Amino acid sequence: MNIVALYTADESRGPMTGHEAVQLRAGCGIVGDRHCKRNTKPEEQLTLIGHEAVDAFNQKFGQEVHPHQLRRNIVTTGVDLNALEGREFMVGPVRVRGIELCEPCSVVGNLLAGELTPTQIIKALMGRGGLRCEILSTGVVRVGDTIEIPD
């Protein structure tokens, strides 16, 4: 259960930039990301998506979507993110709480539209679009860090 990629965007709808490490700030978000502001809503602080969901989408539809195109901050592998809704867990050294599933939106649908319509894309990713999380402690997260789920 690892982190395989980290992404931020400086501005809303701006390009996603990959990082080897990012600082997660409790109650705020990822330092340097568009959502990291004073009093950021818990469900807007951090988003995760499983690499397996991206791979399954690509296989099913013959696409070459890259995880950053889905506009999530952390790409994981080996984690059932849906099972973490409502639970606290560790992302590297940082404690977070899963708030709600991160369903795909029209922004993602429109960005990926080509052979598939935005509606087809959104429907295909429902229930597999990731997890919105609240950041409960501050620390630096790196590619390769593990996701720890308490019993």
C-alpha positions in Angstrom: 0.0 0.0 0.0 2.1 2.8 -1.4 2.1 6.3 -2.7 3.1 6.2 -6.4 2.6 9.8 -7.4 2.0 13.3 -5.9 0.3 16.2 -7.8 -0.7 19.8 -7.2 -2.1 22.6 -9.3 -1.3 26.2 -8.6 -4.7 27.4 -9.7 -8.2 26.1 -10.3 -8.3 24.2 -13.6 -4.6 24.8 -14.0 -2.1 22.1 -15.0 -1.2 19.4 -12.4 2.5 19.3 -11.5 4.2 16.1 -10.2 6.4 16.1 -7.1 8.6 13.7 -5.3 7.5 15.2 -1.9 4.8 17.6 -0.7 4.0 19.2 2.7 0.5 18.4 4.0 -0.7 21.1 6.4 -3.4 20.2 8.9 -6.7 22.0 8.3 -5.4 23.5 5.1 -4.2 21.2 2.3 -1.0 20.6 0.3 1.3 23.6 0.6 1.4 25.2 -2.9 -1.9 23.6 -4.1 -4.9 25.6 -5.3 -7.0 24.4 -2.3 -4.6 25.2 0.5 -6.2 28.2 2.1 -7.0 29.2 5.6 -10.2 27.5 6.7 -10.3 25.1 3.7 -13.3 22.8 3.9 -12.2 19.3 5.2 -13.4 17.6 2.0 -11.3 19.9 -0.2 -7.9 19.5 1.6 -6.7 16.3 -0.1 -7.8 13.8 -2.7 -6.5 10.3 -3.4 -7.1 7.9 -6.3 -6.0 4.3 -6.8 -3.8 3.6 -9.8 -5.8 0.4 -10.2 -8.9 2.5 -11.0 -7.1 4.4 -13.7 -5.7 1.2 -15.2 -9.2 -0.4 -15.2 -10.7 2.6 -16.9 -8.0 2.5 -19.6 -8.4 -1.2 -20.2 -12.2 -1.0 -20.4 -12.3 1.9 -22.8 -9.0 1.5 -24.7 -7.8 4.9 -23.4 -4.4 6.2 -22.2 -5.5 8.4 -19.3 -2.7 9.3 -16.9 -3.5 9.7 -13.2 -2.7 13.4 -13.1 -5.5 14.0 -15.7 -8.1 13.0 -13.1 -6.9 15.9 -10.9 -6.3 14.0 -7.7 -3.4 14.9 -5.4 -2.1 11.4 -4.4 -2.0 8.3 -6.5 -1.9 5.0 -4.5 -1.5 1.4 -5.2 -2.8 -1.6 -3.2 -5.4 0.4 -1.2 -9.2 0.0 -1.2 -9.8 3.8 -0.9 -13.6 3.3 -0.8 -13.2 1.3 2.5 -11.5 4.3 4.1 -14.5 6.6 3.9 -15.2 7.8 7.5 -11.9 6.3 8.8 -8.6 7.8 10.0 -5.4 6.4 8.5 -1.8 7.4 7.9 -0.5 8.8 4.6 3.3 8.5 5.2 3.8 10.3 8.5 0.5 12.3 8.2 -2.8 11.4 9.8 -5.8 12.0 7.6 -9.5 11.1 7.7 -11.5 9.9 4.7 -14.5 12.2 4.3 -16.3 11.0 1.2 -15.8 9.4 -2.2 -14.4 11.8 -4.7 -16.8 11.3 -7.6 -15.7 12.6 -11.0 -17.0 16.0 -12.0 -17.7 17.8 -15.3 -14.2 19.4 -15.2 -12.6 15.9 -15.5 -15.2 14.7 -17.9 -14.6 17.7 -20.2 -10.8 17.4 -20.0 -10.8 13.8 -21.0 -13.5 13.9 -23.6 -12.5 12.7 -27.0 -13.8 9.4 -28.2 -15.9 9.2 -25.0 -18.4 11.9 -24.0 -18.0 13.7 -20.6 -21.1 11.8 -19.4 -19.6 8.4 -20.4 -16.4 9.3 -18.5 -18.2 10.4 -15.4 -20.4 7.3 -15.4 -17.4 5.0 -15.9 -15.6 6.5 -12.9 -18.5 6.6 -10.5 -17.5 4.9 -7.3 -13.9 4.7 -8.5 -13.0 8.3 -8.6 -11.0 8.4 -5.4 -11.4 9.7 -1.8 -11.6 13.2 -0.3 -9.7 13.5 2.9 -9.3 15.9 5.8 -5.6 16.5 6.9 -5.4 16.0 10.7 -1.6 16.5 11.2 1.2 18.3 9.4 4.1 16.6 7.7 6.0 15.8 4.5 4.7 13.0 2.3 6.9 11.3 -0.4 6.5 9.1 -3.3 7.1 5.6 -2.0 5.6 6.3 1.5 3.1 3.8 2.7 -0.5 4.0 3.6 -1.1 2.6 7.1 -4.6 1.6 8.1 -5.1 1.0 11.9 -7.0 -2.1 12.9 
